[in-house]
Amino acid sequence: MKPIVSPIFQSFLILLTQNQINGWTSNKIWNELNLSEEAKQQINQQQLYRLLRKLVQQGYLIKNIHLDNPRLSTFVETKSMATFRKQFEI
């Protein structure tokens, strides 16, 4: 995966240095990004969803879809996430 020049991507990389994403909803990930209020106004959650979808497609995350409410779906890291971290020297 090529680095994305975006505050959300940079914040996501910082999040990965401090945490392991296991059983997190997209809303929890959004809240854990620690974006400033100014950044939250410039960035919408849709950009995070695109990033998460790309990570799922490339095999770094698995999305477990909650059958009753898809908004409660969770993400879990795969073993490939170690490669992702190494790629960006996290």
N, CA, C and O atoms as a DFTB+ gen file, in Angstrom:
360 C
 N C O
     1  1       0.854      -1.176       0.000
     2  2       0.000       0.000       0.000
     3  2       0.896       1.234       0.000
     4  3       1.853       1.325       0.769
     5  1       0.575       2.160      -0.857
     6  2       1.323       3.411      -0.912
     7  2       0.811       4.353       0.169
     8  3      -0.380       4.354       0.482
     9  1       1.715       5.162       0.745
    10  2       1.260       6.127       1.753
    11  2       0.293       7.128       1.130
    12  3       0.457       7.527      -0.023
    13  1      -0.681       7.515       1.876
    14  2      -1.670       8.482       1.424
    15  2      -1.360       9.802       2.108
    16  3      -1.228       9.871       3.330
    17  1      -1.246      10.839       1.305
    18  2      -0.974      12.158       1.880
    19  2      -2.300      12.716       2.368
    20  3      -3.041      13.357       1.622
    21  1      -2.574      12.460       3.619
    22  2      -3.845      12.852       4.207
    23  2      -3.701      12.844       5.723
    24  3      -3.063      11.956       6.288
    25  1      -4.296      13.835       6.376
    26  2      -4.230      13.835       7.849
    27  2      -4.839      12.577       8.461
    28  3      -4.385      12.114       9.508
    29  1      -5.855      12.026       7.820
    30  2      -6.491      10.835       8.389
    31  2      -5.542       9.640       8.323
    32  3      -5.502       8.827       9.246
    33  1      -4.784       9.533       7.240
    34  2      -3.839       8.422       7.105
    35  2      -2.719       8.563       8.130
    36  3      -2.328       7.586       8.768
    37  1      -2.209       9.770       8.284
    38  2      -1.148      10.005       9.259
    39  2      -1.637       9.708      10.672
    40  3      -0.916       9.097      11.460
    41  1      -2.848      10.132      10.998
    42  2      -3.422       9.853      12.320
    43  2      -3.643       8.359      12.507
    44  3      -3.468       7.835      13.607
    45  1      -4.028       7.674      11.436
    46  2      -4.250       6.238      11.496
    47  2      -2.933       5.515      11.784
    48  3      -2.906       4.563      12.565
    49  1      -1.841       5.962      11.157
    50  2      -0.536       5.354      11.416
    51  2      -0.139       5.533      12.883
    52  3       0.399       4.613      13.498
    53  1      -0.402       6.704      13.436
    54  2      -0.114       6.953      14.853
    55  2      -0.955       6.028      15.728
    56  3      -0.465       5.472      16.711
    57  1      -2.218       5.872      15.363
    58  2      -3.109       4.976      16.108
    59  2      -2.544       3.558      16.127
    60  3      -2.599       2.881      17.153
    61  1      -2.003       3.110      14.998
    62  2      -1.449       1.754      14.926
    63  2      -0.196       1.579      15.769
    64  3       0.117       0.463      16.184
    65  1       0.525       2.661      16.027
    66  2       1.718       2.541      16.870
    67  2       1.332       2.309      18.325
    68  3       2.096       1.724      19.093
    69  1       0.148       2.768      18.696
    70  2      -0.264       2.726      20.095
    71  2      -1.283       1.636      20.402
    72  3      -1.510       1.304      21.566
    73  1      -1.891       1.084      19.369
    74  2      -2.999       0.143      19.600
    75  2      -2.991      -0.987      18.588
    76  3      -2.339      -0.928      17.546
    77  1      -3.735      -2.005      18.938
    78  2      -4.014      -3.086      18.020
    79  2      -5.520      -3.075      17.801
    80  3      -6.297      -3.052      18.756
    81  1      -5.920      -3.091      16.554
    82  2      -7.346      -3.013      16.233
    83  2      -7.925      -4.420      16.264
    84  3      -7.739      -5.202      15.332
    85  1      -8.616      -4.725      17.326
    86  2      -9.255      -6.030      17.468
    87  2     -10.644      -5.842      18.054
    88  3     -10.797      -5.520      19.232
    89  1     -11.649      -6.046      17.221
    90  2     -13.023      -5.914      17.668
    91  2     -13.492      -4.471      17.745
    92  3     -14.454      -4.171      18.453
    93  1     -12.832      -3.579      17.031
    94  2     -13.206      -2.166      17.058
    95  2     -14.213      -1.862      15.962
    96  3     -14.113      -2.389      14.854
    97  1     -15.182      -1.013      16.271
    98  2     -16.095      -0.505      15.244
    99  2     -15.417       0.674      14.553
   100  3     -14.434       1.217      15.058
   101  1     -15.940       1.064      13.407
   102  2     -15.373       2.219      12.704
   103  2     -15.531       3.479      13.556
   104  3     -14.678       4.365      13.501
   105  1     -16.599       3.573      14.335
   106  2     -16.805       4.728      15.199
   107  2     -15.739       4.794      16.297
   108  3     -15.252       5.876      16.625
   109  1     -15.382       3.649      16.858
   110  2     -14.318       3.626      17.874
   111  2     -12.994       4.049      17.249
   112  3     -12.233       4.798      17.862
   113  1     -12.712       3.581      16.046
   114  2     -11.482       3.972      15.362
   115  2     -11.473       5.481      15.145
   116  3     -10.461       6.137      15.394
   117  1     -12.597       6.039      14.681
   118  2     -12.718       7.485      14.461
   119  2     -12.419       8.261      15.747
   120  3     -11.689       9.252      15.737
   121  1     -12.994       7.790      16.847
   122  2     -12.794       8.472      18.131
   123  2     -11.366       8.330      18.650
   124  3     -10.865       9.228      19.327
   125  1     -10.713       7.232      18.346
   126  2      -9.345       6.992      18.809
   127  2      -8.299       7.724      17.971
   128  3      -7.137       7.793      18.372
   129  1      -8.681       8.267      16.827
   130  2      -7.720       8.951      15.962
   131  2      -7.168      10.235      16.570
   132  3      -6.133      10.736      16.130
   133  1      -7.844      10.764      17.566
   134  2      -7.409      11.994      18.234
   135  2      -7.181      13.144      17.254
   136  3      -6.163      13.834      17.310
   137  1      -8.130      13.333      16.372
   138  2      -8.059      14.454      15.440
   139  2      -8.492      15.731      16.141
   140  3      -9.372      15.706      17.002
   141  1      -7.883      16.829      15.779
   142  2      -8.308      18.118      16.329
   143  2      -9.686      18.450      15.768
   144  3     -10.109      17.878      14.764
   145  1     -10.368      19.360      16.410
   146  2     -11.695      19.764      15.928
   147  2     -11.597      20.339      14.516
   148  3     -12.478      20.123      13.684
   149  1     -10.528      21.063      14.263
   150  2     -10.317      21.632      12.930
   151  2     -10.150      20.524      11.887
   152  3     -10.720      20.593      10.798
   153  1      -9.369      19.511      12.232
   154  2      -9.171      18.389      11.317
   155  2     -10.471      17.624      11.106
   156  3     -10.761      17.187       9.993
   157  1     -11.256      17.461      12.172
   158  2     -12.534      16.752      12.037
   159  2     -13.488      17.482      11.106
   160  3     -14.305      16.852      10.434
   161  1     -13.390      18.804      11.060
   162  2     -14.245      19.564      10.150
   163  2     -13.783      19.417       8.708
   164  3     -14.601      19.415       7.789
   165  1     -12.466      19.294       8.506
   166  2     -11.927      19.168       7.158
   167  2     -12.062      17.746       6.623
   168  3     -12.249      17.528       5.426
   169  1     -11.964      16.802       7.527
   170  2     -12.013      15.391       7.151
   171  2     -13.379      14.855       7.561
   172  3     -13.852      15.120       8.666
   173  1     -13.999      14.114       6.679
   174  2     -15.240      13.494       7.117
   175  2     -15.007      12.003       7.343
   176  3     -14.007      11.441       6.895
   177  1     -15.922      11.391       8.025
   178  2     -15.774       9.975       8.357
   179  2     -15.751       9.109       7.110
   180  3     -15.257       7.983       7.149
   181  1     -16.274       9.614       6.013
   182  2     -16.284       8.848       4.769
   183  2     -14.862       8.495       4.337
   184  3     -14.630       7.420       3.785
   185  1     -13.909       9.397       4.587
   186  2     -12.520       9.111       4.240
   187  2     -11.979       7.951       5.070
   188  3     -11.211       7.129       4.570
   189  1     -12.380       7.888       6.331
   190  2     -11.973       6.766       7.173
   191  2     -12.565       5.467       6.640
   192  3     -11.873       4.451       6.581
   193  1     -13.838       5.488       6.250
   194  2     -14.473       4.280       5.722
   195  2     -13.744       3.792       4.475
   196  3     -13.558       2.589       4.292
   197  1     -13.328       4.731       3.613
   198  2     -12.590       4.349       2.402
   199  2     -11.257       3.693       2.766
   200  3     -10.863       2.693       2.166
   201  1     -10.571       4.266       3.755
   202  2      -9.300       3.704       4.196
   203  2      -9.501       2.302       4.768
   204  3      -8.747       1.384       4.445
   205  1     -10.509       2.138       5.613
   206  2     -10.787       0.823       6.202
   207  2     -11.157      -0.190       5.122
   208  3     -10.710      -1.336       5.167
   209  1     -11.963       0.222       4.164
   210  2     -12.358      -0.674       3.073
   211  2     -11.119      -1.116       2.283
   212  3     -11.002      -2.282       1.908
   213  1     -10.202      -0.183       2.037
   214  2      -8.981      -0.520       1.308
   215  2      -8.124      -1.508       2.102
   216  3      -7.559      -2.441       1.531
   217  1      -8.028      -1.303       3.414
   218  2      -7.257      -2.216       4.258
   219  2      -7.885      -3.605       4.299
   220  3      -7.172      -4.604       4.381
   221  1      -9.204      -3.675       4.244
   222  2      -9.895      -4.966       4.196
   223  2      -9.612      -5.636       2.847
   224  3      -9.291      -6.823       2.797
   225  1      -9.733      -4.876       1.760
   226  2      -9.503      -5.429       0.423
   227  2      -8.084      -5.959       0.263
   228  3      -7.861      -6.951      -0.431
   229  1      -7.127      -5.299       0.903
   230  2      -5.734      -5.712       0.765
   231  2      -5.314      -6.739       1.809
   232  3      -4.156      -7.157       1.838
   233  1      -6.245      -7.147       2.664
   234  2      -5.993      -8.243       3.586
   235  2      -5.337      -7.864       4.901
   236  3      -4.855      -8.741       5.618
   237  1      -5.307      -6.577       5.237
   238  2      -4.715      -6.150       6.502
   239  2      -5.725      -6.201       7.653
   240  3      -5.349      -6.384       8.811
   241  1      -6.989      -6.038       7.326
   242  2      -8.066      -6.093       8.316
   243  2      -9.142      -7.055       7.838
   244  3      -9.309      -7.280       6.639
   245  1      -9.861      -7.612       8.789
   246  2     -11.046      -8.419       8.491
   247  2     -12.230      -7.667       9.076
   248  3     -12.183      -7.199      10.214
   249  1     -13.289      -7.555       8.289
   250  2     -14.505      -6.907       8.773
   251  2     -15.514      -7.993       9.123
   252  3     -15.916      -8.786       8.271
   253  1     -15.915      -8.014      10.384
   254  2     -16.939      -8.945      10.857
   255  2     -18.259      -8.187      10.880
   256  3     -18.470      -7.313      11.721
   257  1     -19.136      -8.527       9.958
   258  2     -20.399      -7.802       9.817
   259  2     -21.403      -8.296      10.845
   260  3     -21.705      -9.487      10.919
   261  1     -21.913      -7.365      11.632
   262  2     -22.930      -7.661      12.632
   263  2     -24.246      -7.876      11.880
   264  3     -24.697      -6.991      11.154
   265  1     -24.853      -9.034      12.050
   266  2     -26.035      -9.384      11.255
   267  2     -27.252      -8.516      11.551
   268  3     -28.016      -8.202      10.638
   269  1     -27.447      -8.126      12.794
   270  2     -28.617      -7.330      13.148
   271  2     -28.448      -5.854      12.822
   272  3     -29.416      -5.168      12.497
   273  1     -27.211      -5.368      12.912
   274  2     -26.965      -3.952      12.664
   275  2     -25.580      -3.788      12.041
   276  3     -24.580      -3.826      12.758
   277  1     -25.502      -3.607      10.718
   278  2     -24.208      -3.487      10.046
   279  2     -23.350      -2.326      10.561
   280  3     -22.134      -2.321      10.366
   281  1     -23.976      -1.344      11.216
   282  2     -23.213      -0.220      11.768
   283  2     -22.373      -0.654      12.969
   284  3     -21.463       0.063      13.386
   285  1     -22.673      -1.807      13.513
   286  2     -21.930      -2.335      14.652
   287  2     -20.876      -3.357      14.223
   288  3     -20.334      -4.079      15.061
   289  1     -20.588      -3.420      12.939
   290  2     -19.570      -4.331      12.441
   291  2     -18.221      -3.971      13.044
   292  3     -17.947      -2.806      13.332
   293  1     -17.388      -4.978      13.231
   294  2     -16.098      -4.762      13.867
   295  2     -14.956      -5.137      12.919
   296  3     -15.134      -5.875      11.950
   297  1     -13.792      -4.604      13.235
   298  2     -12.592      -4.867      12.451
   299  2     -11.578      -5.583      13.331
   300  3     -11.452      -5.296      14.521
   301  1     -10.859      -6.521      12.723
   302  2      -9.828      -7.286      13.404
   303  2      -8.608      -7.317      12.493
   304  3      -8.730      -7.502      11.283
   305  1      -7.436      -7.134      13.083
   306  2      -6.200      -7.183      12.308
   307  2      -5.886      -8.613      11.878
   308  3      -6.187      -9.572      12.588
   309  1      -5.275      -8.733      10.704
   310  2      -4.759     -10.023      10.243
   311  2      -3.258     -10.056      10.524
   312  3      -2.679      -9.060      10.958
   313  1      -2.646     -11.183      10.279
   314  2      -1.201     -11.289      10.461
   315  2      -0.465     -10.354       9.505
   316  3       0.663      -9.946       9.784
   317  1      -1.088     -10.018       8.394
   318  2      -0.478      -9.116       7.405
   319  2      -0.304      -7.703       7.949
   320  3       0.485      -6.930       7.405
   321  1      -1.020      -7.352       9.001
   322  2      -0.901      -6.003       9.558
   323  2       0.518      -5.760      10.067
   324  3       0.976      -4.618      10.089
   325  1       1.210      -6.807      10.471
   326  2       2.607      -6.656      10.892
   327  2       3.451      -6.174       9.715
   328  3       4.347      -5.349       9.890
   329  1       3.171      -6.681       8.530
   330  2       3.863      -6.237       7.321
   331  2       3.540      -4.778       7.033
   332  3       4.416      -4.005       6.644
   333  1       2.287      -4.411       7.226
   334  2       1.861      -3.023       7.018
   335  2       2.610      -2.098       7.969
   336  3       3.119      -1.055       7.559
   337  1       2.674      -2.480       9.218
   338  2       3.383      -1.667      10.211
   339  2       4.864      -1.532       9.836
   340  3       5.448      -0.452       9.930
   341  1       5.448      -2.640       9.413
   342  2       6.858      -2.622       9.037
   343  2       7.076      -1.747       7.805
   344  3       8.073      -1.031       7.720
   345  1       6.161      -1.803       6.866
   346  2       6.258      -1.013       5.647
   347  2       6.340       0.480       5.952
   348  3       7.065       1.218       5.284
   349  1       5.598       0.915       6.958
   350  2       5.581       2.329       7.326
   351  2       6.422       2.583       8.575
   352  3       6.323       3.635       9.206
   353  1       7.259       1.588       8.920
   354  2       8.177       1.695      10.051
   355  2       7.474       2.100      11.341
   356  3       7.902       3.010      12.050
   357  1       6.387       1.397      11.618
   358  2       5.634       1.670      12.843
   359  2       6.118       0.724      13.919
   360  3       5.626       0.768      15.047
